[in-house]
Amino acid sequence: MDRPWREERLRLAVQGRAVPGIAWLPETSCAGLVLACHGGSGHKESAAVLAIRDRLLPEGYAVAAIDGPAHGERRADGSRDPGKAKADFRTAWREGFARDGMTADWRAFLDALLAWPTLAGRPVGYIGVSMGTAYGLPYLAADGRVRAAVLGLWGASYPASEHLAPAARRLRIPVWFTQQWDDEVFDRAGVAELFDALGSQDKRLVAYPGPHLELSGERLDDAAAFLVSRLRAAC
């Protein structure tokens, strides 16, 4: 069956490291671009990223993703096992690995994407929860080209997260921030503290029942609706 999009793969060299990326673009005219960051147990083509792709492409938005620092094609062993990825990410996070590197990677990736005529001048959004927020907040604070974001499933009280609240204070873009009410990884107080730190005037904290889970179903629909509405307003 024909796919209603075209797929492009990229492999960038950023500060001496290879950054594997992928982009899906509508076959018709493109309304904008959304950068999608997977969680700590995923990779750039994980089910959560593909769900974002399938939700936003029909709205006319290209979706693009890169592998995290211990994920997907960046792994020397080539493993996509979620348990291995999660364990390696947590170790890397606590050691401060890729804290600045992921910001540089996202900026270089967006540079490459916006050089394409079909994406040049289009509004850019970002969607990333859990690890996507941990690496996303510093990136968003450093790159003013992103016009709206979906974040959440992370808290200021989590180890090695002391730099996230200062990054959040620098944000001025609309932010949809989600939490799971029964999250077994991030406590409610830490999530609220990180949300409170956001410098955006247009921000909302949206809680759903259940444990720590990547976006899907109703939660993804709500997040995507917010993001699309803000990107349309940014045109």
C-alpha positions in Angstrom: 0.0 0.0 0.0 1.3 3.5 -0.9 2.3 5.6 2.1 0.7 9.1 2.3 4.1 10.6 3.0 7.7 10.5 1.9 10.5 9.5 4.2 14.0 11.0 4.3 16.9 9.7 6.4 19.8 11.9 7.6 23.1 11.3 9.2 24.7 14.5 10.5 28.2 15.0 11.9 27.9 17.3 15.0 31.0 18.0 17.1 32.6 14.8 16.0 29.7 12.5 16.6 27.2 10.9 14.2 23.6 12.0 14.7 21.1 9.7 12.9 17.8 11.3 12.0 14.6 10.7 10.1 11.9 12.9 8.6 8.4 12.2 7.3 6.9 14.8 5.0 3.4 15.2 3.6 3.0 14.5 -0.1 1.1 17.8 -0.4 2.1 21.2 0.8 3.6 21.3 4.3 2.0 23.5 7.0 4.9 23.2 9.4 7.4 21.0 11.1 7.3 19.2 14.4 10.4 17.8 16.1 9.6 14.6 18.0 11.8 13.3 20.8 11.3 9.8 22.0 11.5 8.6 25.6 14.3 7.0 27.5 13.4 3.5 26.4 12.8 4.3 22.7 14.4 5.4 19.5 13.6 7.7 16.6 11.3 5.1 15.0 9.7 3.8 18.2 5.9 3.3 18.5 5.5 6.6 20.4 7.2 8.6 17.6 5.3 6.8 14.9 2.1 7.6 16.7 3.0 11.3 16.7 3.8 11.0 13.0 0.5 9.3 12.2 -1.4 12.0 14.2 0.3 15.1 12.7 0.9 14.1 9.1 -2.8 14.3 8.2 -2.8 17.8 9.6 -0.2 18.7 7.1 2.8 18.8 9.4 6.1 17.1 8.8 7.5 15.1 11.7 11.2 14.6 12.3 13.2 12.7 15.0 16.8 11.9 16.0 18.1 9.0 18.2 18.9 9.9 21.8 22.5 9.6 23.1 22.2 5.9 24.0 19.5 4.9 21.6 18.8 3.4 18.2 21.6 3.8 15.6 23.8 5.5 18.1 24.2 2.3 20.1 27.4 0.4 19.2 25.5 -2.9 19.8 22.6 -1.9 17.5 20.1 -3.1 20.2 16.6 -1.6 20.3 15.7 -3.4 23.5 13.7 -0.9 25.6 15.2 -2.2 28.9 18.7 -1.8 27.7 18.0 1.7 26.4 16.3 2.8 29.6 19.1 1.6 31.8 21.8 3.2 29.7 19.9 6.4 29.4 19.4 6.7 33.2 23.1 6.1 33.7 24.0 8.7 31.1 21.6 11.2 32.5 22.9 10.9 36.1 26.5 11.3 34.8 25.5 14.4 32.8 26.3 12.8 29.5 24.9 14.6 26.4 23.4 17.4 28.6 24.8 20.0 26.1 25.3 17.6 23.2 21.6 17.0 22.6 21.0 20.7 22.3 23.7 21.0 19.7 22.3 17.9 17.9 18.8 19.3 17.7 20.0 22.6 16.5 22.1 21.1 13.7 19.2 18.8 12.8 16.8 21.7 12.5 19.4 23.7 10.5 19.5 20.8 8.0 15.7 20.4 7.8 15.0 24.1 7.3 17.4 24.2 4.4 14.9 22.1 2.4 12.6 24.3 0.3 9.5 22.5 1.4 10.2 23.4 5.1 11.9 26.8 4.8 9.9 29.5 6.5 7.4 27.0 8.1 6.6 27.2 11.8 8.4 24.7 14.0 7.0 22.8 17.0 8.5 20.3 19.5 6.9 17.4 21.2 8.8 15.3 23.7 7.9 13.9 27.1 10.0 12.2 29.8 13.5 12.1 28.2 12.1 14.4 25.5 11.5 17.0 28.3 14.8 16.4 30.0 16.8 17.1 26.9 14.1 19.3 25.3 14.0 22.1 27.9 17.7 23.1 27.5 17.3 22.9 23.7 14.1 25.0 23.6 15.7 27.6 25.8 18.6 27.8 23.3 16.7 27.8 20.0 14.2 30.5 19.4 13.0 29.0 16.2 10.6 26.6 17.9 7.2 28.3 18.3 5.3 25.9 20.6 6.0 22.8 22.6 4.5 19.7 24.2 6.4 18.6 27.3 6.0 16.7 30.6 6.5 13.5 32.5 9.6 14.9 34.2 10.1 16.7 37.5 12.6 19.1 39.1 13.2 16.7 42.0 14.6 13.9 39.8 18.4 13.3 40.1 20.7 15.5 38.0 17.8 17.8 37.0 18.9 21.0 38.8 19.6 22.7 35.5 16.1 22.2 34.1 14.1 24.9 36.1 16.5 27.6 35.0 16.1 26.5 31.4 12.3 26.5 31.8 12.3 30.0 33.1 13.8 31.2 29.7 10.9 29.8 27.7 8.3 32.2 26.3 6.5 29.9 23.8 3.2 28.2 24.4 3.7 24.9 26.4 1.3 22.0 27.0 2.8 20.1 30.0 1.4 16.7 30.9 1.7 14.5 33.9 0.5 11.1 34.9 -1.2 11.3 38.3 0.1 7.9 39.4 3.6 8.3 37.9 6.0 5.9 39.7 9.1 7.7 38.4 8.4 11.4 39.0 6.6 12.8 42.1 3.8 15.3 41.8 5.6 18.0 43.7 8.6 17.8 41.4 6.4 17.9 38.3 4.5 21.0 39.6 7.8 22.7 40.4 9.1 22.3 36.9 5.8 23.4 35.4 5.8 26.5 37.7 9.3 27.4 36.5 8.1 27.8 32.9 8.4 31.4 31.8 5.6 31.1 29.2 2.4 33.0 29.7 0.5 30.5 27.6 1.1 27.2 29.5 -1.1 24.5 31.0 -0.6 21.5 33.2 -2.8 18.6 32.1 -3.0 15.5 34.4 -4.2 12.1 33.4 -4.8 9.0 35.5 -2.3 6.1 35.4 1.4 5.4 35.6 4.3 6.7 33.6 3.4 6.3 29.9 4.4 7.9 26.6 1.8 9.8 24.7 -0.9 7.8 23.0 -4.7 7.8 22.4 -6.6 10.7 24.1 -3.4 12.2 25.6 -1.7 12.4 22.3 -4.8 13.8 20.6 -5.1 16.5 23.2 -1.4 17.4 23.0 -1.5 17.4 19.1 -4.5 19.7 19.1 -2.8 22.2 21.3 0.4 22.1 19.2 -1.4 22.5 15.9 -3.6 25.4 17.2 -0.5 27.3 18.4 1.5 26.6 15.2 -1.4 27.8 13.0 -1.6 31.0 15.1 2.2 31.5 14.6 1.9 31.6 10.8 
